[in-house]
Amino acid sequence: MAAEPARPEPVLRNGRGHNVRGPAFTSLKIGMGHRLDAQASGVLVLGVGRGRRLLTDMYNAHLTKDYTVHGLLGKATDDFCEDGRLVEKTTYDHVTREKLERILALIQGSHQKALVMYSNVDLQTQEAYEMAVSGEIRPMNKSPMLITGIRCLQFAPPEFLLEVQCMHETQKQLRRLVHEIGLELKSTAVCTQVRRTRDGFFTLDDALLRTQWDLPSIQDAIQSAAPRVAAELEKNLRPGLGTQQPSSPGWPWDSEGPSSALGLESRAGH
C-alpha cells in the first residue's frame, strides 16, 4: 500500500508581504497600563510579552500623566458628563477667566501640600528641597488623586479648556473636578471631554492610531521605544523598591523573550 504523502507546511504571508513557512502564531500575551474608561480617549500604554513586567515598573515609579479636560458652564448632571441626567441649570455670566484661574491656583496649592505629605520627605533637608524644586517628589505608595499642575488653556464661556497634570487619578475623578470647579465659581459645570495626552514618558507622538494597529507598526514602535523606556525607568525608579531591571529590547511577538511597552491612541467608545 502506498504511503500517504506528507502534507507540506502551510505558506503564509506576513505583515510585510513576504512568504513564510511554519505554523501560524496563535498566542500573544498583552498587559494594559493605566486604564482609560469608555468615555475618555488618548494615550493607552500596553506591554507585550515581557514588556508586561515594565508596566509594574511604571506603576512603581508613580509617573505623572497629562490630560486636556473640556468643561461647560451652566448645568450639572448626575455623572458629571454633558450627556448625563440633568440635575440643575445655573447662570454663569459672572464667571471670568480671572476667577477660574484663582480657583485653579487654590486647587494646585492644596494638592502640592498633599503630595509632600504622601511622599514622606522632610523638606528641611537639602535633598528634599532640591527634589521639590525639580518636581521629583513622588508619593511612596498609593494615594488619592494628586494634581501636580493645572491651568486654563482656553476660556470662551460657557466653554473652557483645562490642562491637568496628575497621578493616581481616574477619568471620573477628573470629571468630578470640573463639577467642583463649577460649584466653587458659584455656578455649575459638566465635563464634555477627557483626553490623556501623556502617560509617563509616552506622549501622543508615540501613540499608534487605530489604522496602525498592525504587526509591522507595533514592532517598529516597540523597538523604537525600548531604549528610552529602560533609561527613563532607571532614572525614575527609587532604589530599594524591589523592582526588576527593565528588560532589554526584543521581538514584540515573543511572549517568552524580552520585549517592551508601546503606546496606542484609544478613542472614546472603543
Secondary structure, 3 states (H helix, E strand, C coil): CCCCCCCCCCEEECCCCCEEECCCCCCCCEEECCCCCCCCEEEEEEEECCHHHHHHHHHHCCCCEEEEEEEEECEEECCCECCCCEEEECCCCCCCHHHHHHHHHHHHHHHHHHHHHHHCCCCCCHHHHHHHHHCCCCCCCCCCCEEEEEEEEEEECCEEEEEEEEECCCHHHHHHHHHHHHHHCCCCEEEEEEEEEEECCEEHHHCECHHHCCHHHHHHHHHHHHHHHHHHHHHHCCCCCCCCCCCCCCCCCCCCCCCCEEEEEECCCC
